[in-house]
Amino acid sequence: MYDLIELSELYKDLHAHPELSLQEVRTARVVADRLRALGFEVTEGVGGTGVVGSLANGAGPTALLRADMDALPVDEQTGLTYASTVRSADQHGQDVPVMHACGHDMHVTCLLGAAAALAGDRDSWRGTLVLAFQPAEELGVGAQAMVDDGLFELVGTPDVVLGQHVSPLPAGVLGLTAGPCFAGADTVKITLYGRGGHGSRPEVCVDPVVMAAATVLRLQTIVSRDVAASDPVVVTIGSMRAGTKENIIPDEAELQLSIRTFEPAVLRTVLASIERIVNGEAATSGAPRAPRIDHPMSFPAVVNDPDAVARTRPLFAAEFGPGRLVDPGPVTGSEDVGILARAAGAPCVFWLLGGADPQHFAGLTEMADLHEAVAKLPSNHSPLYAPVIEPTISTGVAALTAAARGWLPKEQP
């Protein structure tokens, strides 16, 4: 059994010591030490800083439970006594603040709690329990890195991949949907080329700042004009960089885009529209050379297997009783956990773990009202985002434990 007070202290420690993607050295060491103490066979350094624990408990299927470990370059503003003050060099060598603004510290804590619960009650399940503590989810490369580093050669091919992601749903509530549940994520980097010069003589220059501004506005029409209203898609320009001084027209401008889609055909439409718009605006501006369009990151939507979801729902219903499980529908946030399931050829069951103070939802019963309340709260990636410790931890541990026992039944068919 796990100690809830001790797990709460672990969560505070992890929250106060966040690490960026592929830098999760301290977190990995904490995980590995705890798994070994519980009797797991542990392998470190899988896919960079990933940790894998395996516990064989007789003949039976294999269930893989996954938690991600990395934090974000965000300056925490929660005011918590255990708030992060960490700064670190990112992958570009820039000094940045670091915060667990997406809740991966909660994921690690809950999975370690489930590890303790399952290791301490081996009479309740049979088979092989595999725990994957994954690096670099925020870069979209961690799951593939673990697969490429021989994850399934190391522990065997799982029969199911299970996991959860903390969210602004009420703490104590789980959200589970069949089919596409998390959007695929793609990153596009656009470099626009102009002709620099003095800010007082724009007529002899080609201003890439104006070119970039026009491009940003035109890109907004993709969702409203190029994609059907029935196809969910998000196109966000999250970064626009150009110039160094107010009276210098620069030679280049750079845009960085985030794209979220659920269907490959929709993604192809979006990428083609981006190429058309970017090249068209450059030509209209008289750019001296064609823009450069890079596509550095792409990973698919997370798709929950309908049959596996149908098998898992009753497990949660039995564990939590009525009113604790909702169907939130697909969300446009992204996750790379689906890569593990796809590579294994196994069904995926991935659910939302509520982490918001239940007082914000007092008296609400309809899903529409629930969504409206969620929209008013700090969300993942916000400098104000922080799950309440309880009942988030106990619910997360119970959900992982119930799902694992259900997929590793004591009585094998």
Phi and psi in degrees as a GROMACS rama.xvg file:
@    title "Ramachandran Plot"
@    xaxis  label "Phi"
@    yaxis  label "Psi"
@TYPE xy
-101.036  159.036  TYR-2
-101.564  111.951  ASP-3
-64.4533  -38.824  LEU-4
-63.9669  -43.3497  ILE-5
-65.8092  -39.1575  GLU-6
-64.4505  -37.627  LEU-7
-63.091  -40.5325  SER-8
-67.4246  -37.4238  GLU-9
-61.1639  -44.8254  LEU-10
-58.6163  -45.8356  TYR-11
-60.6672  -39.4941  LYS-12
-64.7286  -45.5016  ASP-13
-64.8559  -38.6418  LEU-14
-65.0376  -36.6033  HIS-15
-78.6317  -12.8745  ALA-16
-128.332  61.2665  HIS-17
-73.3183  154.381  PRO-18
-135.347  139.321  GLU-19
-70.3975  169.053  LEU-20
-55.9055  134.686  SER-21
65.4255  11.3525  LEU-22
-118.727  18.2224  GLN-23
-80.2009  50.1649  GLU-24
-71.0581  -49.6923  VAL-25
-64.8237  -45.0157  ARG-26
-59.8702  -43.9981  THR-27
-62.0133  -38.1413  ALA-28
-66.5288  -42.7355  ARG-29
-59.4263  -46.3647  VAL-30
-61.4523  -49.4644  VAL-31
-61.4489  -42.6499  ALA-32
-62.9351  -41.3446  ASP-33
-70.2659  -39.7737  ARG-34
-64.8822  -41.6529  LEU-35
-62.8173  -39.7594  ARG-36
-64.3357  -24.774  ALA-37
-88.8093  -3.69566  LEU-38
97.1005  9.47894  GLY-39
-77.5328  148.199  PHE-40
-81.5223  123.034  GLU-41
-117.307  135.874  VAL-42
-124.717  126.655  THR-43
-103.641  164.667  GLU-44
72.8069  25.4046  GLY-45
-84.5067  118.431  VAL-46
69.6934  28.127  GLY-47
110.945  -92.3422  GLY-48
-114.872  12.6522  THR-49
-69.2365  152.746  GLY-50
-126.172  134.537  VAL-51
-124.498  128.98  VAL-52
-116.801  137.808  GLY-53
-130.489  134.626  SER-54
-133.578  108.968  LEU-55
-86.7004  133.878  ALA-56
-140.335  62.3034  ASN-57
86.7086  178.337  GLY-58
-71.342  143.176  ALA-59
154.799  -175.303  GLY-60
-72.4763  175.359  PRO-61
-118.912  128.173  THR-62
-115.989  130.072  ALA-63
-104.493  122.858  LEU-64
-109.292  131.421  LEU-65
-121.616  141.07  ARG-66
-135.623  141.55  ALA-67
-95.7239  157.665  ASP-68
-120.537  -14.7693  MET-69
-84.9336  157.189  ASP-70
-110.079  -173.764  ALA-71
-123.232  156.374  LEU-72
-79.6985  73.1014  PRO-73
-129.258  141.281  VAL-74
-89.8046  107.005  ASP-75
-63.439  136.169  GLU-76
-131.431  26.8807  GLN-77
-76.0468  -26.2507  THR-78
77.1902  8.84179  GLY-79
-66.978  151.893  LEU-80
-65.6543  -23.5791  THR-81
-107.987  24.1253  TYR-82
-63.4876  150.612  ALA-83
-76.8762  137.801  SER-84
-119.847  16.0446  THR-85
-72.5979  142.378  VAL-86
-128.095  150.333  ARG-87
-155.794  164.708  SER-88
-84.9957  128.71  ALA-89
-81.6129  -171.935  ASP-90
-66.8675  -14.0629  GLN-91
-99.0411  3.56503  HIS-92
84.6117  6.98391  GLY-93
-88.2586  139.756  GLN-94
-76.0508  122.292  ASP-95
-136.92  153.637  VAL-96
-70.8987  157.677  PRO-97
-132.757  134.23  VAL-98
-147.957  146.194  MET-99
-81.6866  69.4024  HIS-100
-82.7456  -3.85205  ALA-101
-114.426  -1.20377  CYS-102
86.1072  15.6437  GLY-103
-66.8186  -24.6963  HIS-104
-63.8518  -34.2007  ASP-105
-68.9636  -38.4416  MET-106
-61.5971  -45.5037  HIS-107
-62.9989  -45.1445  VAL-108
-60.1704  -47.4321  THR-109
-65.2205  -39.0173  CYS-110
-69.9242  -35.5141  LEU-111
-67.0747  -34.9321  LEU-112
-64.5507  -42.3611  GLY-113
-64.5607  -37.6243  ALA-114
-59.075  -43.7192  ALA-115
-66.1686  -42.0891  ALA-116
-64.5416  -43.6648  ALA-117
-74.9593  -38.7477  LEU-118
-66.8672  -29.2836  ALA-119
-87.3413  -2.12454  GLY-120
-140.712  63.6981  ASP-121
-73.9245  -11.2839  ARG-122
-73.8292  -12.427  ASP-123
-94.3438  -0.635835  SER-124
-155.034  161.825  TRP-125
-139.506  143.71  ARG-126
126.045  -151.222  GLY-127
-123.104  125.928  THR-128
-101.127  121.155  LEU-129
-115.593  126.642  VAL-130
-113.863  121.298  LEU-131
-111.095  114.097  ALA-132
-99.4625  105.802  PHE-133
-97.1231  137.855  GLN-134
-86.3133  166.572  PRO-135
55.8181  37.0643  ALA-136
-65.7517  -36.0191  GLU-137
-66.3963  -21.7613  GLU-138
-92.6394  -7.22652  LEU-139
72.7724  18.8318  GLY-140
-119.803  -10.834  VAL-141
-67.9161  -43.6547  GLY-142
-63.6798  -45.5326  ALA-143
-65.0461  -36.0846  GLN-144
-62.8798  -38.9759  ALA-145
-68.5422  -40.0413  MET-146
-62.6272  -46.8727  VAL-147
-65.2475  -24.9309  ASP-148
-88.1622  9.68772  ASP-149
89.736  30.168  GLY-150
-53.7015  -48.2501  LEU-151
-80.1978  -23.1159  PHE-152
-68.4612  -30.2079  GLU-153
-75.4655  -43.9162  LEU-154
-118.821  -0.942825  VAL-155
88.4049  168.065  GLY-156
-85.8474  123.977  THR-157
-74.6606  156.79  PRO-158
-89.0232  -14.0818  ASP-159
-159.783  150.013  VAL-160
-116.222  122.355  VAL-161
-119.166  147.519  LEU-162
-175.996  174.56  GLY-163
-148.027  159.274  GLN-164
-134.767  124.736  HIS-165
-66.7181  146.404  VAL-166
-149.988  173.447  SER-167
-77.9862  13.3686  PRO-168
-62.0121  161.163  LEU-169
-60.4777  136.908  PRO-170
-60.2681  135.844  ALA-171
99.2381  -7.48214  GLY-172
-112.074  143.575  VAL-173
-112.776  148.808  LEU-174
-121.297  120.363  GLY-175
-134.568  128.601  LEU-176
-132.241  145.825  THR-177
-87.6466  152.453  ALA-178
81.194  -156.439  GLY-179
-59.2178  124.906  PRO-180
-122.403  -29.5781  CYS-181
-127.358  140.139  PHE-182
-72.1283  153.823  ALA-183
-70.6142  153.404  GLY-184
-125.169  134.337  ALA-185
-134.591  143.812  ASP-186
-115.811  134.285  THR-187
-125.282  131.375  VAL-188
-113.691  126.194  LYS-189
-117.155  127.445  ILE-190
-112.634  119.614  THR-191
-103.16  132.226  LEU-192
-107.297  127.554  TYR-193
-118.791  -156.613  GLY-194
-134.483  110.932  ARG-195
-75.6157  168.889  GLY-196
171.814  -165.264  GLY-197
-75.4213  138.991  HIS-198
-62.2482  -19.3303  GLY-199
-82.0535  -9.59329  SER-200
-130.215  61.166  ARG-201
-63.8862  -20.7845  PRO-202
-67.4884  -19.975  GLU-203
-100.218  5.34848  VAL-204
-115.259  170.35  CYS-205
-119.82  108.891  VAL-206
-82.6669  109.508  ASP-207
-72.166  -16.8429  PRO-208
-70.0631  -45.9931  VAL-209
-63.9076  -40.2383  VAL-210
-59.8314  -43.3867  MET-211
-66.6477  -40.8533  ALA-212
-62.3687  -43.2137  ALA-213
-65.2055  -37.4379  ALA-214
-65.9082  -42.9252  THR-215
-58.1759  -46.4999  VAL-216
-64.3587  -43.027  LEU-217
-67.9078  -34.2259  ARG-218
-61.9425  -25.3095  LEU-219
-65.7224  -18.1734  GLN-220
-81.0303  -9.65678  THR-221
-59.8687  -50.2205  ILE-222
-66.7273  -39.7194  VAL-223
-83.3501  -21.6474  SER-224
-126.105  -24.4767  ARG-225
-102.685  -17.623  ASP-226
-118.378  140.115  VAL-227
-62.4209  145.795  ALA-228
-61.9909  -21.7133  ALA-229
-82.5187  -5.98192  SER-230
-105.509  110.095  ASP-231
-65.1462  131.841  PRO-232
-158.018  145.214  VAL-233
-128.945  132.53  VAL-234
-124.539  114.485  VAL-235
-121.597  129.396  THR-236
-94.1763  102.862  ILE-237
-92.4921  -13.1839  GLY-238
-147.29  134.636  SER-239
-139.31  116.24  MET-240
-128.646  133.468  ARG-241
-166.728  140.668  ALA-242
77.141  166.598  GLY-243
-132.172  -15.8672  THR-244
-152.926  151.52  LYS-245
-67.0467  -23.5289  GLU-246
-109.692  21.3898  ASN-247
-122.847  120.62  ILE-248
-82.2558  121.127  ILE-249
-79.1363  171.004  PRO-250
-84.8879  -24.7582  ASP-251
-139.446  157.793  GLU-252
-138.143  148.648  ALA-253
-128.001  134.416  GLU-254
-118.56  142.525  LEU-255
-123.964  126.8  GLN-256
-114.584  145.805  LEU-257
-116.854  127.974  SER-258
-120.111  133.193  ILE-259
-124.236  123.345  ARG-260
-140.843  164.506  THR-261
-112.967  -19.8712  PHE-262
-122.813  136.129  GLU-263
-57.6637  -36.9769  PRO-264
-64.533  -37.8801  ALA-265
-66.7112  -40.9828  VAL-266
-60.3039  -42.963  LEU-267
-60.6704  -40.4085  ARG-268
-62.3422  -44.428  THR-269
-63.6599  -45.7296  VAL-270
-64.3954  -38.9782  LEU-271
-65.694  -38.546  ALA-272
-65.9425  -40.9153  SER-273
-59.1503  -47.2748  ILE-274
-61.1332  -43.8769  GLU-275
-62.9303  -46.9651  ARG-276
-66.4434  -45.875  ILE-277
-63.0403  -46.5057  VAL-278
-66.8321  -36.2855  ASN-279
-66.1977  -43.893  GLY-280
-66.8371  -36.9547  GLU-281
-63.4812  -43.6994  ALA-282
-64.1363  -42.3736  ALA-283
-61.9917  -34.2601  THR-284
-80.815  -7.95606  SER-285
75.6342  34.0197  GLY-286
-59.0958  138.54  ALA-287
-71.505  -16.1158  PRO-288
-151.76  158.902  ARG-289
-67.1683  147.159  ALA-290
-68.488  160.62  PRO-291
-105.234  130.746  ARG-292
-121.846  112.691  ILE-293
-108.352  150.826  ASP-294
-128.894  73.6389  HIS-295
-75.3367  -19.7463  PRO-296
-140.647  137.156  MET-297
-156.058  125.403  SER-298
-142.869  152.453  PHE-299
-78.4096  169.389  PRO-300
-64.5036  152.249  ALA-301
-86.3976  123.681  VAL-302
-117.977  114.909  VAL-303
-78.6985  125.284  ASN-304
-63.4785  123.135  ASP-305
-57.8626  -41.581  PRO-306
-66.7923  -39.266  ASP-307
-68.2236  -36.4364  ALA-308
-64.5665  -42.8365  VAL-309
-61.4677  -31.6543  ALA-310
-75.5528  -30.7531  ARG-311
-86.285  -32.8062  THR-312
-52.665  -48.2021  ARG-313
-63.2611  -27.551  PRO-314
-63.8299  -43.3057  LEU-315
-70.0082  -39.3388  PHE-316
-61.3474  -41.5314  ALA-317
-68.1059  -35.1008  ALA-318
-75.0284  -41.0636  GLU-319
-110.501  -17.9726  PHE-320
82.435  -176.377  GLY-321
-70.3304  151.324  PRO-322
82.3049  1.12318  GLY-323
-105.125  -5.18424  ARG-324
-124.757  123.51  LEU-325
-122.716  162.622  VAL-326
-109.116  101.628  ASP-327
-80.5471  -7.01306  PRO-328
74.6494  179.836  GLY-329
-69.2373  145.22  PRO-330
-115.597  150.513  VAL-331
-86.8847  -0.224724  THR-332
-65.3614  162.213  GLY-333
-125.393  158.196  SER-334
-152.181  146.825  GLU-335
-103.093  10.3871  ASP-336
-61.5451  -29.2973  VAL-337
-60.6782  -24.9809  GLY-338
-63.9133  -37.4283  ILE-339
-62.6536  -45.155  LEU-340
-66.7903  -43.0966  ALA-341
-63.2933  -43.2965  ARG-342
-65.8301  -31.7836  ALA-343
-85.1181  -13.6397  ALA-344
66.7354  31.0076  GLY-345
-115.178  153.817  ALA-346
-67.8003  149.735  PRO-347
-111.924  136.796  CYS-348
-130.905  109.8  VAL-349
-130.01  127.234  PHE-350
-128.562  163.6  TRP-351
-89.8502  137.849  LEU-352
-109.019  116.415  LEU-353
-64.0811  138.579  GLY-354
-134.979  2.81645  GLY-355
-88.0875  152.382  ALA-356
-57.4603  120.421  ASP-357
-58.6433  -20.7701  PRO-358
-62.5245  -26.1146  GLN-359
-68.4152  -14.2127  HIS-360
-117.216  15.3148  PHE-361
-57.5482  126.942  ALA-362
84.0172  -3.71932  GLY-363
-87.8881  134.843  LEU-364
-128.121  -24.6961  THR-365
-87.7727  145.91  GLU-366
-61.4246  -37.241  MET-367
-61.8033  -42.1202  ALA-368
-66.9722  -36.6804  ASP-369
-63.2158  -46.544  LEU-370
-60.8672  -39.8657  HIS-371
-64.267  -41.063  GLU-372
-66.6135  -41.472  ALA-373
-59.4509  -40.3383  VAL-374
-63.4628  -20.5797  ALA-375
-89.2935  -7.49805  LYS-376
-99.2018  155.243  LEU-377
-57.5882  133.952  PRO-378
-104.643  172.427  SER-379
-51.7686  140.821  ASN-380
82.2791  -1.74129  HIS-381
-82.4888  144.957  SER-382
-66.5987  -9.52272  PRO-383
-101.909  1.00066  LEU-384
-77.7116  128.401  TYR-385
-159.218  113.495  ALA-386
-63.5701  147.944  PRO-387
-71.2579  143.495  VAL-388
-65.5293  -42.7874  ILE-389
-128.346  137.788  GLU-390
-92.9884  25.0038  PRO-391
-62.8491  -48.7946  THR-392
-63.6046  -50.5943  ILE-393
-63.1422  -35.512  SER-394
-68.6967  -43.2421  THR-395
-63.682  -41.7152  GLY-396
-64.4889  -44.7999  VAL-397
-64.3513  -38.3287  ALA-398
-65.2525  -47.8347  ALA-399
-62.9464  -41.4546  LEU-400
-66.3247  -44.5576  THR-401
-63.7566  -42.5912  ALA-402
-64.5824  -42.9321  ALA-403
-63.4594  -45.0078  ALA-404
-63.5877  -36.6787  ARG-405
-67.4491  -32.5475  GLY-406
-90.5049  -11.0056  TRP-407
-124.136  64.1533  LEU-408
-66.2146  147.301  PRO-409
-63.1556  -41.9096  LYS-410
-95.348  105.685  GLU-411
-76.7934  138.262  GLN-412
